[in-house]
């Protein structure tokens, strides 16, 4: 379970991460990472999920959401402070190895965001 201060729950934050953040696509997921520039205060990284009905019924969506939260919890320590991390599950995401795929997403997002920051 994610701590309450690590959960992304504001619509504006989801929009900011998905529209202005760095995006990486894998086979079953799309990851977004937005790092707030020059923050006044430091907040821990926040994580959010987007799992739509294309993934399956309610049971399938909630099972996938639990797997994703479990996989993302240890990855939050790798993210910079004041960052917003969102995972969107693609339709019919039946990934058996969610943990390694999320780990690869985080690694690629961090590489791409540092590459974009240097430019």
C-alpha positions as CSV (number, residue, x, y, z in Angstrom):
1,X,0.0,0.0,0.0
2,X,1.2,3.5,-0.9
3,X,1.5,6.0,1.9
4,X,-1.2,8.7,1.7
5,X,1.3,11.5,0.8
6,X,2.6,9.4,-2.2
7,X,-0.8,9.1,-3.8
8,X,-1.7,11.3,-6.8
9,X,-5.4,12.2,-6.5
10,X,-5.9,15.7,-8.0
11,X,-7.2,15.9,-11.6
12,X,-4.9,18.9,-12.3
13,X,-1.9,16.8,-11.3
14,X,-2.9,13.9,-13.6
15,X,-3.4,16.4,-16.4
16,X,0.0,18.1,-15.7
17,X,1.8,14.7,-15.7
18,X,0.2,13.4,-18.8
19,X,0.2,16.5,-20.9
20,X,3.5,18.2,-19.9
21,X,5.6,15.3,-18.5
22,X,8.0,12.9,-20.2
23,X,6.4,9.9,-21.8
24,X,7.6,6.4,-22.3
25,X,5.7,3.5,-23.8
26,X,6.2,-0.1,-23.1
27,X,4.3,-3.2,-24.3
28,X,1.5,-3.0,-21.8
29,X,1.9,0.5,-20.2
30,X,2.5,4.2,-20.8
31,X,4.5,6.0,-18.1
32,X,4.5,9.7,-17.5
33,X,7.0,11.6,-15.3
34,X,6.6,15.3,-14.6
35,X,9.2,17.0,-12.4
36,X,8.1,20.4,-11.0
37,X,10.7,23.1,-11.7
38,X,12.0,25.3,-8.9
39,X,9.6,24.2,-6.1
40,X,9.0,26.4,-3.1
41,X,8.6,23.3,-0.9
42,X,9.8,19.8,-1.2
43,X,7.2,17.0,-1.5
44,X,7.8,13.3,-1.9
45,X,7.1,11.9,-5.4
46,X,3.5,11.1,-6.1
47,X,2.1,8.1,-8.0
48,X,-1.2,7.7,-9.9
49,X,-2.9,5.1,-12.1
50,X,-5.1,5.3,-15.1
51,X,-6.8,1.9,-15.8
52,X,-9.8,2.2,-18.1
53,X,-12.5,-0.3,-19.1
54,X,-10.5,-1.5,-22.1
55,X,-8.4,-3.5,-19.7
56,X,-11.3,-5.6,-18.7
57,X,-14.1,-5.8,-16.1
58,X,-14.0,-4.4,-12.6
59,X,-12.2,-7.4,-11.1
60,X,-9.5,-7.4,-13.8
61,X,-9.0,-3.6,-13.5
62,X,-8.7,-3.7,-9.7
63,X,-6.3,-6.7,-9.8
64,X,-4.1,-4.9,-12.3
65,X,-4.2,-1.7,-10.2
66,X,-3.1,-3.7,-7.1
67,X,-0.2,-5.2,-9.0
68,X,0.8,-1.8,-10.3
69,X,0.7,-0.1,-6.9
70,X,2.8,-3.0,-5.5
71,X,5.3,-2.7,-8.3
72,X,5.5,1.1,-8.1
73,X,5.9,1.5,-4.3
74,X,9.7,0.6,-4.3
75,X,10.3,2.6,-7.4
76,X,9.2,5.9,-5.8
77,X,12.4,6.1,-3.9
78,X,14.3,6.4,-7.2
79,X,12.2,9.4,-8.3
80,X,13.2,13.0,-7.6
81,X,11.3,15.1,-5.0
82,X,8.3,17.0,-6.3
83,X,7.7,14.6,-9.2
84,X,4.5,13.2,-10.5
85,X,4.5,9.7,-11.8
86,X,1.5,8.2,-13.7
87,X,1.1,4.8,-15.3
88,X,-1.7,4.3,-17.9
89,X,-2.6,0.7,-18.6
90,X,-3.2,-0.1,-22.2
91,X,-6.1,-2.2,-23.4
92,X,-6.0,-5.9,-22.6
93,X,-2.9,-5.5,-20.3
94,X,-2.4,-9.0,-19.1
95,X,1.3,-8.5,-18.2
96,X,2.5,-11.3,-16.0
97,X,5.7,-9.6,-15.0
98,X,4.4,-6.2,-14.0
99,X,7.2,-5.5,-11.5
100,X,10.0,-5.7,-14.1
101,X,8.0,-3.7,-16.7
102,X,7.3,-0.9,-14.2
103,X,11.0,-0.9,-13.2
104,X,12.0,-0.6,-16.9
105,X,9.5,2.3,-17.3
106,X,10.9,4.2,-14.4
107,X,14.5,3.7,-15.6
108,X,13.6,4.9,-19.1
109,X,11.6,7.9,-17.8
110,X,14.5,9.0,-15.6
111,X,17.0,8.7,-18.4
112,X,14.8,10.6,-20.8
113,X,13.9,13.3,-18.3
114,X,17.6,14.0,-17.5
115,X,18.4,14.0,-21.2
116,X,15.7,16.6,-21.8
117,X,16.8,18.7,-18.8
118,X,20.4,18.9,-20.1
119,X,19.2,20.3,-23.5
